[in-house]
Amino acid sequence: MVNKIKNSSLSASKFHEDLEVKDAQFIFSSLWSDLEKKNGRKNLRFPKEIIWLGGAPGAGKGTNTSFIMRERDITANPIVVSSLLNSPQSQKTKDSGGMVGDKEVVTVLYENLLEKKYENGVIVDGFPRTKVQVECLKQLSQKMIELRTEHGDTKLRDSFPQPIFRAVLLFVEEHESIRRQIKRGQDASAHNKRVHESGLGTLLEERATDFDKELAKNRYRVFKEKTYNALQSLRDVFYYHFIDAGVEIPEVEKNIAKELQYQSSLELDHQTYDRIRRVPLAESIVVHARQALVRRLDSYEFEHKELFERVVYLIEEIFIPIVMRHSISGEAKISTEDKLLENSLARQILIDIFSERGYHAVMEVREEEEPDTFDPKTKKILRVKKNVYHIQIKFPGCEIRRGH
């Protein structure tokens, strides 16, 4: 009997999910058809990068949006979905802590995304919030890829970029969410009172859910049951970033910066990335640089002992005294004609020794000429060529503090 109940429950859940997918397909198909008729297919130009910003009530979407914009070089103001839904019925639904219908939300949002000011990138605050909206988002991505393929070999190619969709979720626990919502209401009320009394300033929005703990709790419950699950479902489809927003703002910003750092495989066109990926990343080289340096230095000691000792002596007697005279600036430039450095291995040993001891040294070999003898018959000065070794050595300098 228990198994029958479980199976029945699973069947009902599967039926509900299938119904949501069909609803999304119907909504999107109708919307896309209207967009093509209204704008023309060649003008369906959506932003190159869209950050779908979601979060628990009070998680700080508004607070952190400007930081996200700076991290991603986005200049256009964000699209705040709740601000697009200003009909009386929509406002009534929002005031009760509920959510506006999917069709209305998706329609007004996709129309706004076509505005030219968003072409390089935009943050969308508050979408998707339901599974139907998630399905509509997936279909938008597919349509953008289709348009990219369709115009890939035409002059319109740059107007149809490879879509970059990032789902960013700012999360706080329920008790913190309710506390922040109520505090926001108190702060807005106090601010608006000052504006009314002084006649100066701009009034802030006062949300009904920010003044009633039960409504605030209900708003969080709606988020957890619908929005949270909807955003979680994007994890397997788009780039997904979960941000703990329950900590102090500097820590939140640090987490955001780490999550949204540049990724060539995501941001470059596939063909461009495939072309340059053969060049190794700097960090992949640096990872093993220290071990390689140790192996080389040990090999100098056991396989080239005499040469190794001579280079060490040159550094001790000639280079270090000059370096010490530049200890304040942290940079010394040395030129030498020492014959020892004619040996390419000696030059490598010198650079490796400085590297191991914490200096950054680079060497340039220049062929220069200098007067040698005078030919009395031709009255010309004969010149000889020589190699001059120019070494630049950098290291942490000494900071001198002065009293006032």
C-alpha positions in Angstrom: 0.0 0.0 0.0 2.8 2.4 0.9 4.5 1.8 -2.4 1.3 2.5 -4.3 1.0 5.8 -2.5 4.6 6.7 -3.3 4.2 5.7 -6.9 1.0 7.8 -7.1 2.8 10.8 -5.6 5.7 10.4 -8.0 3.3 10.2 -10.9 1.5 13.3 -9.8 4.7 15.2 -9.5 5.9 14.0 -12.9 2.5 15.0 -14.4 2.8 18.5 -12.8 6.3 19.0 -14.2 5.2 17.9 -17.7 2.4 20.4 -17.5 4.7 23.2 -16.5 7.0 22.4 -19.4 4.0 22.4 -21.8 2.9 25.7 -20.3 6.3 27.2 -20.8 6.5 26.0 -24.4 3.1 27.5 -25.1 4.0 30.8 -23.5 7.4 31.1 -25.2 6.1 30.0 -28.6 3.4 32.6 -28.5 5.8 35.3 -27.2 8.5 34.6 -29.7 6.0 34.7 -32.6 4.8 38.1 -31.4 8.4 39.4 -31.0 9.2 38.4 -34.6 6.1 40.0 -36.0 6.7 43.2 -34.0 10.4 43.6 -34.5 11.5 41.4 -37.4 13.8 38.4 -36.9 16.9 40.3 -37.7 16.2 42.7 -34.9 15.9 40.1 -32.2 19.2 41.2 -30.7 19.5 40.2 -27.1 22.4 41.1 -24.7 25.7 39.3 -25.0 25.8 38.6 -21.3 22.9 38.3 -19.0 23.3 37.8 -15.2 20.1 36.3 -13.8 20.3 37.6 -10.3 18.1 35.9 -7.7 18.0 36.0 -4.0 16.1 35.5 -0.8 14.2 38.5 0.4 16.7 40.8 2.1 19.7 39.0 0.6 21.0 42.3 -0.7 20.4 42.1 -4.5 20.1 45.9 -4.6 23.1 46.4 -2.3 25.4 44.1 -4.4 24.2 45.0 -7.9 26.6 47.9 -8.4 29.5 45.7 -7.3 28.5 43.0 -9.8 28.3 45.6 -12.5 31.8 46.8 -11.9 33.1 43.2 -11.8 31.6 42.4 -15.2 32.0 45.9 -16.8 28.3 46.3 -17.2 27.2 49.9 -17.6 23.5 49.7 -18.2 21.2 49.9 -15.2 19.8 46.5 -14.1 16.3 45.4 -15.1 14.4 44.9 -11.9 11.6 42.6 -12.9 9.3 43.6 -10.0 9.5 47.2 -11.2 8.3 46.2 -14.6 5.1 44.7 -13.2 3.1 47.8 -12.2 -0.5 46.8 -13.1 -2.9 47.1 -10.1 -3.4 43.3 -10.1 0.3 42.7 -10.2 0.9 45.2 -7.3 -1.8 43.5 -5.2 -0.2 40.1 -5.8 3.2 41.4 -4.8 1.8 43.1 -1.6 0.5 39.8 -0.4 3.9 38.2 -0.8 2.8 36.2 -3.9 4.1 36.1 -7.4 2.8 37.6 -10.7 1.7 35.2 -13.5 4.5 33.7 -15.7 3.1 34.9 -19.0 3.0 38.5 -17.9 6.5 38.3 -16.4 8.2 36.6 -19.4 6.5 38.9 -22.0 7.4 42.2 -20.4 11.0 41.1 -19.6 11.9 39.7 -23.0 10.5 42.9 -24.7 12.8 45.0 -22.4 15.9 42.9 -23.1 15.7 43.9 -26.8 16.6 47.5 -25.9 19.9 48.6 -27.5 21.3 49.9 -24.2 21.6 46.3 -22.9 23.5 44.9 -25.9 26.8 44.5 -24.1 25.4 43.1 -20.9 22.7 43.4 -18.2 21.7 42.2 -14.8 18.2 40.9 -14.5 17.0 41.1 -10.9 14.3 38.7 -10.0 14.1 36.2 -12.8 13.5 33.3 -13.1 11.3 32.6 -10.1 9.3 29.5 -11.3 9.9 26.4 -13.2 7.9 27.7 -16.1 10.1 30.8 -16.2 13.2 28.5 -16.1 11.9 26.6 -19.2 11.2 29.9 -21.0 14.8 30.9 -20.2 16.2 27.7 -21.6 14.2 28.3 -24.8 15.5 31.8 -25.0 19.1 30.5 -24.9 18.3 28.0 -27.7 16.8 30.8 -29.8 19.9 33.0 -29.3 22.1 30.1 -30.4 20.0 29.5 -33.5 20.2 33.2 -34.4 24.0 33.1 -33.8 24.3 30.1 -36.2 22.0 31.7 -38.7 24.0 35.0 -38.9 27.5 33.6 -38.2 28.8 34.2 -41.7 27.0 37.5 -42.4 27.7 41.1 -41.6 25.2 40.9 -38.7 27.4 38.3 -36.9 28.4 40.7 -34.1 24.8 41.5 -33.4 24.1 37.9 -32.5 26.7 36.9 -29.9 27.2 33.6 -28.3 24.9 34.0 -25.2 26.6 34.1 -21.8 24.0 33.2 -19.1 25.0 33.4 -15.5 22.7 32.4 -12.7 23.7 34.2 -9.5 21.9 33.3 -6.2 22.4 35.4 -3.1 21.2 33.3 -0.1 20.4 34.0 3.5 18.6 31.9 6.0 14.9 32.6 7.0 15.5 34.3 10.3 18.1 36.7 8.7 15.8 37.3 5.8 12.9 38.3 8.0 15.1 40.5 10.2 16.4 42.4 7.1 13.0 42.8 5.6 11.5 44.4 8.8 14.6 46.6 9.2 14.3 47.7 5.6 10.7 48.7 6.2 11.7 50.7 9.4 14.5 52.4 7.5 12.3 53.3 4.6 9.5 54.6 6.9 12.0 56.8 8.8 13.5 58.1 5.6 10.2 58.9 4.0 9.1 60.8 7.2 12.1 63.0 6.9 11.4 63.6 3.2 7.8 64.6 4.0 8.9 66.9 6.8 11.7 68.6 5.0 10.5 68.5 1.4 13.9 67.2 0.4 14.9 63.9 -1.0 13.2 61.0 -2.8 10.7 58.8 -1.3 11.6 55.1 -0.9 9.3 52.2 -1.8 7.5 50.9 1.3 6.6 47.2 0.8 3.7 45.7 2.7 5.9 42.6 3.4 8.5 44.8 5.1 6.1 45.8 7.9 4.5 42.5 8.8 6.6 39.5 10.1 4.0 37.0 8.8 4.0 38.5 5.3 7.8 38.6 5.4 7.8 35.0 6.5 5.4 34.1 3.7 7.5 35.9 1.2 10.5 33.9 2.2 8.5 30.7 2.1 7.4 31.5 -1.5 11.1 32.1 -2.4 12.2 28.8 -0.8 9.5 26.7 -2.4 9.5 28.2 -5.9 12.3 30.6 -6.7 15.1 28.7 -4.9 14.2 25.4 -6.5 13.8 27.1 -9.9 17.3 28.7 -9.7 18.8 25.4 -8.4 17.5 23.7 -11.6 19.7 26.1 -13.7 22.8 24.5 -12.2 23.0 21.8 -14.9 22.2 24.2 -17.8 24.0 27.5 -17.3 26.9 28.8 -15.2 25.6 28.8 -11.6 27.0 30.9 -8.7 25.8 30.3 -5.2 26.7 33.3 -2.9 26.5 33.2 0.9 25.0 36.7 1.5 24.5 36.1 5.2 28.0 37.5 6.0 29.4 41.1 6.1 29.4 43.0 2.8 33.2 42.9 2.2 33.0 39.1 2.5 30.0 38.9 0.1 31.9 41.1 -2.4 35.0 38.8 -2.1 32.8 35.8 -2.8 31.1 37.5 -5.8 34.5 38.5 -7.3 35.8 35.0 -7.0 32.7 33.5 -8.7 32.5 36.0 -11.5 36.2 36.1 -12.5 37.1 36.1 -16.2 36.7 32.6 -17.8 38.0 32.5 -21.4 36.2 29.2 -22.2 32.9 30.9 -21.3 33.3 34.4 -22.7 35.2 33.8 -25.9 33.5 32.5 -29.0 34.1 28.7 -29.3 36.2 29.1 -32.4 38.3 31.8 -30.8 38.8 29.8 -27.7 39.8 26.6 -29.7 42.4 28.7 -31.6 44.2 30.0 -28.5 43.8 27.2 -26.0 47.0 25.5 -27.2 48.9 28.3 -25.5 49.3 27.2 -21.8 47.8 29.3 -19.1 50.3 31.3 -17.0 49.2 29.7 -13.8 49.8 26.2 -15.2 53.4 27.2 -15.9 53.9 28.9 -12.5 52.5 25.9 -10.6 55.6 23.7 -11.4 58.1 26.6 -11.8 59.5 26.2 -8.2 60.0 22.5 -8.5 61.8 22.9 -11.9 64.0 25.7 -10.4 65.1 23.4 -7.5 65.9 20.6 -9.9 68.0 22.9 -12.1 70.0 24.4 -9.1 70.8 20.9 -7.8 71.9 19.8 -11.2 74.3 22.8 -11.4 75.9 21.7 -8.1 76.4 18.1 -9.0 76.9 18.3 -12.8 78.5 21.7 -13.3 80.1 22.4 -10.0 83.0 24.5 -11.2 80.9 26.8 -13.4 78.2 27.0 -10.7 80.9 28.2 -8.1 82.2 30.8 -10.6 78.8 32.3 -11.1 78.1 32.4 -7.4 81.4 34.2 -6.9 80.6 36.7 -9.7 77.2 37.5 -8.0 78.8 37.8 -4.5 81.8 40.0 -5.5 80.3 42.2 -8.3 76.5 42.1 -8.3 75.5 42.2 -4.7 77.5 45.3 -3.7 75.7 47.2 -6.5 72.4 45.7 -5.5 72.9 46.8 -1.9 73.5 50.4 -3.0 70.0 50.3 -4.6 68.3 48.7 -1.6 65.9 51.7 -1.1 64.6 51.8 -4.7 64.4 48.0 -5.1 65.9 48.1 -8.6 69.5 47.8 -9.9 70.7 47.9 -13.4 74.1 46.4 -14.0 76.2 46.2 -17.2 79.2 43.9 -17.5 81.5 42.4 -20.1 82.6 39.5 -17.9 83.7 36.7 -20.2 82.1 34.1 -18.0 78.7 35.2 -19.3 79.6 34.2 -22.8 78.6 30.8 -21.6 74.8 30.5 -22.1 74.6 28.0 -19.2 76.3 30.5 -16.9 73.7 33.1 -17.8 70.9 30.7 -17.0 72.6 29.8 -13.7 72.9 33.5 -12.8 69.2 34.1 -13.4 68.2 31.0 -11.5 70.3 32.0 -8.5 68.7 35.4 -8.3 65.2 33.8 -8.7 65.8 31.4 -5.8 67.0 34.2 -3.5 63.8 36.2 -4.1 65.0 38.6 -6.8 63.4 39.1 -10.3 66.3 39.3 -12.8 66.3 39.7 -16.5 69.3 39.8 -18.9 69.8 41.3 -22.3 72.8 40.6 -24.4 73.8 43.4 -26.8 76.6 43.4 -29.4 78.3 46.8 -29.2 81.3 48.4 -30.8 84.3 50.3 -29.3 87.4 52.0 -30.7 90.3 49.7 -30.9 93.2 51.0 -33.0 94.0 53.9 -35.3 95.1 53.2 -38.9 97.6 56.1 -39.8 97.4 55.2 -43.5 93.6 55.5 -43.8 93.3 57.7 -40.8 90.4 55.6 -39.7 89.6 54.3 -36.3 89.2 50.5 -36.3 86.5 49.2 -34.0 85.9 45.8 -32.4 82.7 44.2 -31.5 82.0 42.9 -28.0 79.1 41.5 -26.0 77.8 43.6 -23.1 75.5 42.0 -20.7 72.8 44.2 -19.2 71.1 42.8 -16.1 68.0 44.4 -14.5 67.4 43.2 -10.9 64.2 44.0 -9.0 63.4 43.2 -5.4 61.2 44.6 -2.5 62.7 48.0 -1.7 63.0 49.7 1.6 60.2 52.1 2.5 61.4 55.1 4.4 58.9 56.6 6.8 59.2 60.3 7.5 57.7 62.1 10.5 55.7 65.3 10.1 
